[in-house]
Structure formats: C-alpha cells, structure tokens
Amino acid sequence: MSDAASAKAKAQQGTPVNVDGLYEKHKTVYARSVSGLFNNWRWAMVFLTQALFYGLCWFEWNGRQAVLFHILERKFYIFGLVFWPQDVIYLAILLVVSAYGLFLVTAIGGRLFCGYACPQTVYTEILMWIERKIEGERPARMKLDAQAMNPRKFRLKVTKHVLWLLVALWTGVTFVGYFTPIKELLASLISFDLGPWETFWVLFYASFLYMMAGFMREQVCKYMCPYARFQGVMFDPDTLIISYDPERGEPRGARKKGGMVKAQPLGDCVDCSICVQVCPTGIDIRNGLQLECIACAACIDACDQVMDKVGSPRGLIRYSTENALARHYTMREIVAHLLRPRTILYTSILMAIIVAAAWSLAHRVPLKVDVLRDRSTLSREADDGRIENVFNLHLSNTDEAAHRYLISVSGMNGIEIVGERDVYIPAASSKTVLLAARVEPEAGKKGSNPIFFDVKAENFEDIAVHEKATFFLP
C-alpha cells in the first residue's frame, strides 16, 4: 500500500497520522553561477526581452504612444494599426499563433521558452544577479543564511530587498504604462495623483514579481506552472532535450592526479555534482528527463568546463534526443529527424494562420460602420407624404489620418437620405450620425425591405463599406 493510501486508512480509523512523510520538505536552492555559451544566450534573451518591455512603451508614433492598449478609450494602438473591440478576432488569432508557436518550439527543442524567454526565468535571473552582487557566490550565500542575524547580515539583506523592490515597482509601472499612457502615468505618480486602478495594478504586478522571482523561484516551475505537466504530450523520442549520456558517464567516480582511483575503468562523469549546483530548480539531470527541468542548459555549460579540466571531450551533458542517445545518431542525423510529421503539421498550420492573418490585416478597411434603427418608432409619415425611417450610423475611423466620409443609401426605388450626408472624423476616432431615409409608400412591399448604406472616404476609393439594413413600410 502506498504512503498516501496508508495515511488515508489510518485517518479513517482515527489513528494519528504523521503528515511530514507525505510531502517533500522544501530546501532552498542556492544556484551556483556559471559561464558559457548557453549562459550567454540566456542573458542575451534577458537583455532583448527587457529592452523591448521597458523601452517599447516610450516610443511614439504619430504623436502618441506606439504600443498602447488603452482600456478607457477601448482602443489598441500598435504602431500604425488601431484595433477596436470589433477586432477581437485578431486577438483570437494572436492567441492561436502563440499556442501553435509554442507547440512547434516544444516539439523541436523541448522547453526552450521556459529556459530563455519565460518571464519567471527572466526575472529570476535578474533578481539572482542582484543577490550574487550583494551577498556573494553560492558558498557565501549559504554561510550568510546559516548565520544568526547581525549588523552585516541585516545590511546585506535590506540592500538586496530594497533593490528587488525597486526593480519590481519599476516593472509594475512599466506594465501599467501599456494600458495607461506611460507619460500620464508617471506624471500622476510624481504628483501622488495615481488612480485607484492604476495603483492596484502597479502594486499587484510588483508584488507578484517580488514574490515569484525573489522567493518562490523554482517552486513556480515545479508546482505552479501547468506547462511542465502537459509538456510530455508534445514531446516525442526525437525532441531535443537536455540529456546526460549514461553510456559515456557511468560508472561515476572521482579522479586522482596522475591516474584512476580504482582498477575498474570509470566513466567520464567525475561525480562533482556541479551540474546539480548550477541548476535553478535543484534537480540532478543525471537522473534523466524530469518535469522540473526548464531546459536552461546551465548544466551543459558547467559540465563542459569540468570536462575541459579533466581532459575529456565535451558533451557528457548536451542537447540531444532519446533516439539519438539510444541509436548513437550523429548531429546531422539529429537535425534530419527534427523534420517529421508532427513538426511539419505544426509548421504548416502556423504558417497558414500567419499568412491568412497578414492578408486580412493588409486588406483591412480602416472604417467600421454599425447601423442601428431608431427604437422610438419603426416608421412615420413625413410632411411630403413619404415614409421615413430613422437610423443611427456609428462610424469608426480606424485609420491614422482624418477622413471625410460620404453617406448614401440604395436598395429601394427613389430612396434618399434626408439630412447630413457627409461627416468628418479625426484619426482613430468615432462618431454617431443620426439620419433619416425616405421613400414613396409604394416603393416596396409592406413590412421589412432590405436597403444598403454606402459609406466612402472622400478621395480614397478603397476605404468604403457596404452595410445592410432594413426599411420598414407600414
């Protein structure tokens, strides 16, 4: 009987249960710093992602913030594009593209996103860098935490947490700056006039980052992130993963200067455990693929350095596949197996969606027209004896330039608009126009008759909308 089943049986019988054995005791992970190719790539991604995140909100486009998801105005600005609530289909397409992109990357290279671009990994790296600069390397941090509180320890801890909080707060401000114009947000912050929602989200995001990247770290990857749980569905034996080569590494054993420790030949692994010390989630990659592995490749850099020191070839821990380890594939064969039905399918679907979305955006008419009938009355007789219906036309100019729009109506004999037939709308703005359409009583059948409103931008033939409505004859 398993421990959990035994504990449940004892609980049902009223026997006291020692729950300590049911759960693994948390152990603080003191990740050792490492240098090397993959560490350089990881930091390059940190700089790239944070340069985009912290810097993009300061770029301007046509006199406004280049990237702004303005909640109050209910408009999303992305450089020259303006998206309205009616454009929610593009948000759905973006989510689908992101999902298939993640599936494709995972099928080819495992959890590369986790190791190099996930916000949890990126901000953990930043806060850990601050921690190392303040408290020192792994042995120094372990020694410091083991000490009783003293003035030096208090000073180091306070300095570290103050810097963590500054990073977290500035990140929170930047995050909210994508939903409220960043310059307005900073002006309100300096004058202590920040709105309640802005205040809440700045503090919420800052607190979230401070807690997740500063304290929970590997626990987020091991217990909270759902990606680790379903990644196995997207893996197959030809997926590139961080792999330890047991045929080459076993049996493990330390070396003495000048020769073997034992008469029995040893593998290349010297059992130094440095691969474990550098792991941000604290696992031993030599135990095989584990859901806690975020594919950061720190263990590869560390092991390669050890191999250089002992005079063994690099690659004891490397990016490889299950089939490559079992069948001793060359690098060319590994690359050849990356092109397989699963990756071809993901790539085909992803490219089809991207091409369709790009075509749709390129041919998107920067004008939206919504026709609503006046609810106060279906129809009425005008002074000249004709039947009149009143409509509200909601016009949205989604272009970056102002336009004058000409309005006409068709679909019934002799139908015409009474009132305003052209309207000026500034860039990225909207306006509701109240107008009436009139026809002779015999122009159509009793009841509903289909009509069409044509709205065209003056001097721009390609900006035109043909919108259907109904005209009611009593």
C-alpha positions in Angstrom: 0.0 0.0 0.0 1.3 3.5 -0.9 2.1 6.1 1.8 -0.9 8.2 0.8 -3.3 5.2 0.9 -1.9 4.1 4.2 -2.3 7.6 5.7 -5.9 7.7 4.4 -6.7 4.4 6.0 -5.2 5.5 9.3 -7.2 8.7 9.2 -10.4 6.8 8.6 -9.6 4.6 11.7 -8.9 7.6 13.8 -5.2 6.9 14.1 -3.0 9.9 14.3 -1.2 10.5 11.0 2.3 11.9 10.6 1.8 14.1 7.6 5.5 15.0 7.4 6.2 11.9 5.3 3.6 12.8 2.7 5.3 15.9 1.5 8.8 16.8 0.4 10.4 19.3 2.7 11.3 22.4 0.8 15.0 23.0 0.5 16.4 26.4 -0.5 18.2 26.2 -3.9 21.4 28.1 -3.9 22.2 28.1 -7.6 25.8 28.4 -8.5 26.8 31.0 -11.2 28.0 29.6 -14.4 29.5 30.9 -17.6 29.5 29.5 -21.2 27.7 29.5 -24.5 24.2 28.8 -23.3 24.5 31.2 -20.3 25.5 33.9 -22.8 22.4 33.1 -24.9 20.2 33.2 -21.8 21.5 36.6 -20.8 21.1 37.8 -24.4 17.4 36.9 -24.2 17.2 38.7 -20.9 18.5 41.9 -22.4 16.4 41.5 -25.5 13.1 40.9 -23.8 13.6 43.5 -21.2 14.8 46.1 -23.7 11.6 45.5 -25.6 9.4 45.5 -22.5 10.9 48.6 -20.7 11.6 50.6 -23.9 8.7 50.0 -26.2 6.3 52.0 -24.2 8.4 55.1 -24.7 8.4 55.0 -28.5 5.9 57.4 -30.2 4.0 57.0 -33.4 2.1 59.9 -35.0 2.2 61.9 -31.8 1.0 59.1 -29.5 2.5 56.1 -27.7 3.4 53.5 -30.3 2.1 50.5 -28.4 -0.8 51.2 -26.1 -3.7 49.1 -25.1 -5.9 51.9 -24.0 -8.6 50.4 -21.8 -10.6 53.7 -21.2 -10.8 54.5 -24.9 -11.3 50.8 -25.7 -8.7 51.0 -28.5 -5.4 49.2 -29.0 -2.7 51.1 -30.8 0.1 49.0 -32.3 2.3 51.4 -34.3 0.2 52.2 -37.4 -2.6 49.9 -36.6 -5.7 50.8 -34.4 -7.8 47.9 -33.2 -11.3 48.4 -31.8 -13.5 45.9 -29.8 -14.9 44.7 -33.1 -11.4 43.5 -34.0 -11.4 40.8 -31.2 -10.8 38.2 -34.0 -7.2 39.4 -34.3 -6.7 38.8 -30.6 -8.0 35.3 -31.0 -5.6 34.8 -34.0 -2.7 36.1 -31.9 -3.5 33.6 -29.2 -3.8 30.7 -31.7 -0.5 31.7 -33.3 1.2 31.9 -29.9 -0.2 28.4 -29.0 0.9 26.8 -32.2 4.3 28.5 -32.0 4.8 27.1 -28.5 3.7 23.6 -29.7 6.2 23.8 -32.6 9.1 25.1 -30.4 8.4 22.4 -27.8 8.1 19.6 -30.3 11.5 20.6 -31.8 13.5 21.8 -28.8 11.6 21.0 -25.6 11.2 23.7 -23.0 13.3 26.4 -24.8 10.7 29.0 -24.0 11.0 28.2 -20.2 14.7 28.3 -20.2 15.3 31.5 -22.2 12.2 33.7 -22.6 9.6 32.9 -19.8 9.1 35.9 -17.6 9.6 33.7 -14.5 13.0 32.7 -15.7 14.0 36.2 -16.9 13.1 38.0 -13.7 14.5 35.2 -11.5 17.8 35.7 -13.4 17.7 39.4 -12.8 17.0 39.1 -9.1 19.6 36.3 -8.7 22.2 38.5 -10.3 21.4 41.3 -7.8 21.6 38.7 -5.0 25.0 37.5 -6.1 26.3 41.0 -6.3 25.2 41.8 -2.8 25.6 38.5 -0.9 28.3 36.8 -3.0 28.5 33.4 -4.6 26.9 30.2 -3.6 29.1 29.3 -0.6 28.9 32.9 0.7 25.1 32.9 0.5 24.8 29.6 2.2 27.1 30.7 5.0 25.3 34.1 5.4 21.9 32.4 5.7 23.2 30.0 8.3 24.4 32.9 10.5 22.4 34.5 13.2 21.2 38.0 12.5 23.9 40.5 12.9 24.5 44.1 11.6 26.3 42.9 8.4 23.7 40.3 7.5 20.9 42.8 8.2 22.6 45.4 6.0 23.1 42.9 3.1 19.6 41.6 3.3 18.0 45.1 3.4 20.1 46.3 0.5 19.1 43.2 -1.6 15.4 43.5 -0.9 15.4 47.3 -1.5 16.9 46.7 -4.9 14.5 43.8 -5.6 11.5 46.1 -4.7 12.8 48.9 -6.9 13.0 46.5 -9.9 9.6 45.1 -9.1 8.0 48.6 -8.7 9.5 49.9 -12.0 8.4 46.7 -13.7 4.9 47.3 -12.4 4.8 50.9 -13.5 6.0 49.8 -17.0 3.4 47.1 -17.2 0.6 49.5 -16.4 2.2 52.0 -18.8 1.0 49.8 -21.7 -2.6 50.3 -20.6 -2.5 53.9 -19.4 -0.2 56.3 -21.4 3.2 56.0 -19.7 3.8 59.7 -19.5 0.5 60.4 -18.0 1.1 57.6 -15.5 4.4 58.9 -14.4 3.0 62.5 -14.1 0.3 61.1 -11.8 2.8 59.1 -9.9 5.1 62.1 -9.2 2.1 64.3 -8.2 0.7 61.5 -6.0 -2.5 61.6 -8.0 -2.5 58.0 -9.2 -5.9 56.5 -9.8 -7.1 53.5 -7.7 -7.0 51.0 -10.6 -3.5 52.1 -11.7 -2.3 51.9 -8.1 -3.8 48.5 -7.6 -2.2 47.0 -10.7 1.2 48.6 -10.2 1.4 47.2 -6.6 -0.2 43.9 -7.7 2.3 43.3 -10.5 5.2 44.5 -8.4 4.3 42.2 -5.5 3.7 39.3 -7.8 7.2 39.7 -9.4 8.9 40.3 -6.0 7.3 37.1 -4.5 7.6 34.8 -7.6 11.1 35.7 -8.7 12.5 36.6 -5.3 11.2 33.9 -3.1 9.3 31.1 -4.8 11.6 30.8 -7.9 11.9 27.1 -8.7 8.6 26.3 -6.8 6.7 28.2 -9.6 8.3 26.0 -12.2 7.9 22.8 -10.2 4.4 23.2 -8.7 2.5 26.1 -10.2 3.3 26.2 -13.9 0.9 23.9 -15.9 3.3 23.8 -18.9 5.5 21.3 -17.1 2.6 19.0 -16.6 1.4 18.7 -20.2 4.8 19.1 -22.0 5.1 15.3 -22.2 2.2 15.3 -24.7 4.2 17.4 -27.1 7.5 15.5 -26.6 8.5 12.5 -28.6 11.7 10.5 -28.9 13.1 12.9 -31.5 12.6 16.1 -29.4 15.7 17.9 -28.4 16.1 17.8 -24.6 18.9 18.3 -22.0 20.4 14.8 -21.9 23.0 13.1 -19.8 24.8 10.3 -21.6 24.9 7.4 -19.2 26.8 5.1 -21.6 29.7 7.5 -21.5 29.3 8.8 -18.0 28.8 5.7 -15.9 30.2 4.4 -13.6 30.8 7.7 -11.9 33.9 8.4 -9.8 36.4 11.0 -8.8 39.9 11.0 -10.2 43.2 11.4 -8.6 46.0 13.4 -10.1 48.0 11.0 -12.3 45.6 8.2 -12.7 42.5 6.2 -11.7 41.1 5.8 -8.3 40.0 2.2 -8.9 41.2 -0.6 -11.0 37.8 -0.7 -12.6 37.5 1.8 -15.5 35.4 4.8 -14.8 33.1 6.8 -17.0 33.7 10.4 -17.8 31.4 11.7 -15.0 33.7 12.6 -12.1 30.6 12.9 -9.8 31.5 16.5 -8.9 27.8 17.5 -8.6 28.4 20.9 -10.2 25.6 20.2 -12.7 23.3 20.0 -9.7 24.7 23.1 -8.0 24.1 25.3 -11.1 20.6 24.0 -11.7 18.0 26.8 -10.8 15.4 24.1 -9.9 17.8 22.0 -7.9 17.5 18.7 -9.9 20.1 16.1 -10.9 20.0 15.9 -14.7 21.8 12.6 -14.5 18.6 11.0 -13.3 17.1 11.6 -16.8 14.4 13.9 -18.1 12.3 15.4 -15.3 9.3 17.8 -15.4 11.3 20.3 -13.2 13.9 20.7 -15.9 13.4 24.1 -17.6 16.0 23.5 -20.4 18.2 26.5 -19.3 21.3 24.4 -20.2 23.3 25.7 -17.2 24.3 22.1 -16.5 25.7 21.8 -20.1 28.0 24.8 -19.6 29.1 23.6 -16.1 29.8 20.0 -17.3 31.7 21.2 -20.4 34.0 23.2 -18.1 34.6 20.2 -15.9 35.3 18.0 -19.0 37.9 20.6 -20.2 39.7 20.4 -16.8 39.8 16.6 -16.7 40.8 16.3 -20.4 37.6 14.6 -21.6 35.6 15.5 -24.6 32.7 18.0 -24.1 29.1 16.8 -24.4 28.6 14.4 -21.5 25.5 16.6 -20.8 24.2 18.0 -24.1 21.2 18.8 -26.2 20.2 15.5 -27.7 17.2 13.2 -28.2 16.1 9.9 -26.7 16.6 8.2 -30.1 20.0 9.9 -30.6 21.3 8.5 -27.3 19.9 5.0 -27.9 21.0 4.8 -31.5 24.1 7.0 -31.4 22.9 9.5 -34.0 25.4 12.0 -35.4 24.5 15.7 -35.3 23.4 15.6 -39.0 21.1 12.7 -38.2 19.6 14.5 -35.2 18.9 17.6 -37.3 17.4 15.4 -40.1 14.9 13.8 -37.5 13.7 17.2 -36.5 11.7 17.3 -39.7 9.0 14.8 -39.0 5.1 14.7 -39.4 4.5 16.4 -36.1 6.7 19.4 -36.7 5.6 19.6 -40.4 2.0 19.7 -39.3 2.6 22.4 -36.6 4.7 24.5 -39.1 2.0 24.2 -41.8 -0.8 25.2 -39.6 1.2 28.0 -38.1 2.3 29.4 -41.5 -1.3 29.2 -42.8 -2.7 31.1 -39.9 0.1 33.8 -40.1 -0.4 34.2 -43.9 -4.2 34.5 -43.5 -3.9 37.0 -40.7 -1.3 39.0 -42.6 -3.5 39.1 -45.7 -6.5 40.1 -43.6 -4.6 42.9 -41.9 -3.2 44.1 -45.3 -6.7 44.3 -46.8 -8.5 45.5 -43.7 -10.6 48.6 -44.5 -9.9 51.2 -41.8 -13.6 52.0 -41.4 -16.3 50.4 -39.4 -20.0 51.1 -39.8 -22.7 49.9 -37.4 -26.3 50.7 -38.4 -28.9 50.8 -35.7 -32.6 51.6 -36.2 -34.1 54.3 -34.0 -36.1 52.3 -31.4 -38.6 55.0 -30.7 -40.6 54.3 -33.9 -40.5 51.9 -36.7 -41.6 54.3 -39.4 -43.5 57.6 -39.8 -45.1 59.7 -42.5 -43.1 62.8 -43.4 -44.5 66.2 -44.3 -44.2 65.4 -48.0 -46.2 62.2 -47.7 -43.3 59.8 -48.0 -42.5 57.1 -45.4 -39.5 57.9 -43.2 -37.2 55.6 -41.1 -34.6 57.0 -38.7 -31.2 55.4 -38.3 -28.2 55.8 -36.1 -24.9 55.2 -38.0 -21.9 54.6 -35.8 -18.8 55.3 -37.8 -15.3 54.4 -36.6 -12.3 55.8 -38.4 -9.5 53.2 -37.6 -7.0 55.0 -39.8 -4.1 57.1 -38.6 -5.4 60.0 -40.7 -8.6 62.0 -40.6 -11.2 61.5 -43.3 -14.4 63.0 -44.6 -17.0 60.3 -45.3 -19.8 60.5 -47.9 -23.0 58.6 -47.0 -25.5 57.2 -49.5 -28.3 54.7 -49.4 -29.7 52.2 -52.0 -31.9 49.1 -52.3 -35.4 50.7 -52.9 -36.7 52.8 -55.7 -36.4 56.5 -55.0 -34.9 56.1 -51.5 -32.8 59.0 -50.4 -31.2 60.4 -47.2 -32.7 63.5 -45.6 -30.2 65.4 -43.5 -26.4 65.1 -43.1 -24.8 63.1 -46.0 -21.1 63.7 -45.1 -19.2 63.6 -41.9 -15.7 64.5 -40.8 -14.0 62.1 -38.3 -10.5 62.7 -36.9 -7.9 59.9 -36.9 -8.6 56.9 -34.7 -12.0 58.4 -33.6 -15.6 57.6 -34.0 -18.9 59.4 -34.4 -22.6 58.6 -34.4 -24.7 60.2 -37.1 -28.5 60.5 -36.9 -30.1 60.4 -40.3 -33.4 59.7 -41.9 -34.2 57.7 -45.1 -37.4 58.4 -47.1 -39.3 56.5 -49.9 -42.6 56.7 -51.6 -45.3 54.5 -49.9 -45.5 52.2 -53.0 -41.7 51.9 -53.3 -41.7 48.4 -51.7 -43.6 45.7 -50.0 -45.3 46.1 -46.7 -43.0 45.2 -43.8 -39.3 44.9 -43.9 -37.3 45.8 -47.1 -33.6 45.3 -47.4 -31.6 48.5 -48.0 -27.8 49.3 -48.0 -25.8 52.2 -46.7 -22.7 53.0 -48.5 -20.0 55.0 -46.6 -17.0 56.1 -48.6 -14.0 58.2 -47.7 -13.6 61.2 -49.8 -10.7 60.9 -52.2 -10.0 57.3 -51.0 -11.9 54.8 -53.1 -10.5 51.8 -51.3 -11.9 53.0 -48.0 -15.6 52.1 -48.4 -18.2 50.0 -46.5 -21.4 48.5 -47.9 -23.6 47.8 -44.8 -27.0 46.1 -44.9 -30.1 47.4 -43.0 -33.9 47.2 -43.3 -36.5 49.7 -44.2 -40.0 49.2 -42.7 -43.1 50.2 -44.7 -46.4 50.2 -42.7 
